[in-house]
């Protein structure tokens, strides 16, 4: 086996090149990226420019938008380039994509946990909220999420860097991630994924458990609110965050569980890509439609851009 293995300096992404719906899928993915780009940039600009939105809760939303934008940009342009132009990816670029992808996933799990804690304090201890949740708290949680993301990703990078490949450097998938590298390497696929699965369980399930616990306490507190309108507003705010949590975790769990069932390359492409490109597209849409302040800020920003040039003519 050793004589048949080697460590390539570049990989070839054989992405959707044999699919009958290649043109359609490419157009859909490009549209998804366009919506993601516009939506997240608008959310970031609104929070930066509107002083009324420069509070901890909105800073968390702004950080989430930055993560979503980075995650999509890490995956989609390279994927479209592999489909339409050059399929060759240098090894260092492939591993950079792998690192960025898993770092952002872990970072987002902890960011969502901090956002759940933000809502917990706002509902359960509203009088202490200004002293507990500050801009400094947001900055500290951002730094901590980055550190935890780095710690979580190191095992993935070390394991992937030591892989040997059998006679080919063709990757029949659309991106470089840990599961992708293991699938094409000369190793026992299931056994080799055990360390990665352990890390995923620790850094994905623990934050999810914390989020569920926080919201169980929030629900108990909300049910004690005497005002029906107060209960409705609180539930509405929390539901927005729960929708974001669900849209992030559900596709991610599917992506990590289904590959071990022996899926085909084409099926795996869809399974692996959906958690990377769908949540970043929907998150700004959810916040825009369910948060009145952000919705007003976006309308104000867009309308101002249209009105200013006309007013300068007079």
Secondary structure as UniProt FT lines:
FT   HELIX           2..4
FT   STRAND          5..6
FT   STRAND          10..13
FT   TURN            17..18
FT   TURN            20..21
FT   HELIX           22..49
FT   HELIX           51..53
FT   HELIX           56..84
FT   STRAND          88..90
FT   HELIX           91..124
FT   TURN            126..128
FT   HELIX           129..132
FT   HELIX           135..161
FT   STRAND          165..166
FT   STRAND          170..171
FT   HELIX           178..184
FT   HELIX           189..192
FT   HELIX           194..200
FT   HELIX           201..205
FT   HELIX           206..223
FT   HELIX           228..258
FT   HELIX           259..261
FT   HELIX           265..290
FT   HELIX           292..311
FT   TURN            312..313
//
